[in-house]
């Protein structure tokens, strides 16, 4: 980012307004801010998705653990194959 700004900046010419350079810099800052906002939004959505998946996995783990506990407490009854 800094290198691209250095390449695009031109020295002021006699009679050239300083405001143009300031406005140009502000536009670049605005674009960078919008890019960072979009990146933040996408990362926030990804985090929410991962949190939801984590909750779902914990729910499945509890169900499997509970089922295993119940099955281990059942008395063993041999099956007659005759």
C-alpha positions in Angstrom: 0.0 0.0 0.0 2.7 2.5 0.9 4.7 1.6 -2.2 1.7 2.2 -4.4 1.1 5.6 -2.8 4.7 6.6 -3.3 4.5 5.7 -7.0 1.3 7.6 -7.6 2.3 10.8 -5.8 3.6 13.5 -8.0 5.4 16.6 -6.8 3.5 19.8 -6.7 3.9 22.0 -9.8 3.9 25.8 -9.6 0.3 27.0 -9.4 -1.0 23.5 -8.6 -3.4 23.4 -5.7 -2.4 21.5 -2.5 -6.1 20.5 -2.0 -6.0 18.2 -5.0 -3.3 16.1 -3.3 -5.2 16.1 0.0 -8.4 15.1 -1.7 -6.6 12.4 -3.6 -5.1 11.0 -0.4 -8.5 11.1 1.3 -10.0 9.2 -1.5 -7.3 6.5 -1.2 -7.9 6.4 2.6 -11.6 6.0 2.0 -11.1 3.2 -0.5 -8.7 1.4 1.9 -11.2 1.8 4.7 -14.0 0.4 2.6 -11.8 -2.5 1.7 -11.0 -3.2 5.4 -14.7 -2.9 6.3 -15.6 -5.5 3.7 -12.8 -7.8 4.9 -14.0 -7.3 8.5 -17.6 -8.1 7.5 -16.5 -11.3 5.7 -14.3 -12.4 8.6 -17.2 -11.7 11.1 -19.5 -13.9 9.0 -16.9 -16.7 8.9 -16.5 -16.5 12.7 -20.3 -16.7 13.3 -20.4 -19.7 10.9 -17.6 -21.4 12.8 -19.3 -20.7 16.2 -22.5 -22.2 14.9 -20.6 -25.3 13.7 -18.9 -25.6 17.1 -22.2 -25.5 18.9 -23.6 -28.1 16.6 -20.6 -30.4 17.1 -20.9 -30.0 20.9 -24.5 -30.9 20.7 -23.7 -34.1 18.7 -20.9 -35.0 21.1 -23.3 -34.7 24.1 -25.9 -36.9 22.3 -23.3 -39.6 21.5 -21.9 -39.5 25.0 -25.4 -39.7 26.5 -26.3 -42.6 24.2 -23.0 -44.4 25.1 -23.7 -44.0 28.8 -27.2 -45.4 28.4 -26.0 -48.4 26.4 -23.3 -49.2 28.8 -25.8 -49.3 31.7 -28.1 -51.7 29.9 -27.8 -55.3 31.2 -26.3 -57.7 28.7 -28.8 -60.3 27.5 -27.4 -63.2 25.5 -29.2 -63.8 22.2 -30.4 -67.4 21.6 -29.4 -68.6 18.2 -31.0 -72.0 18.4 
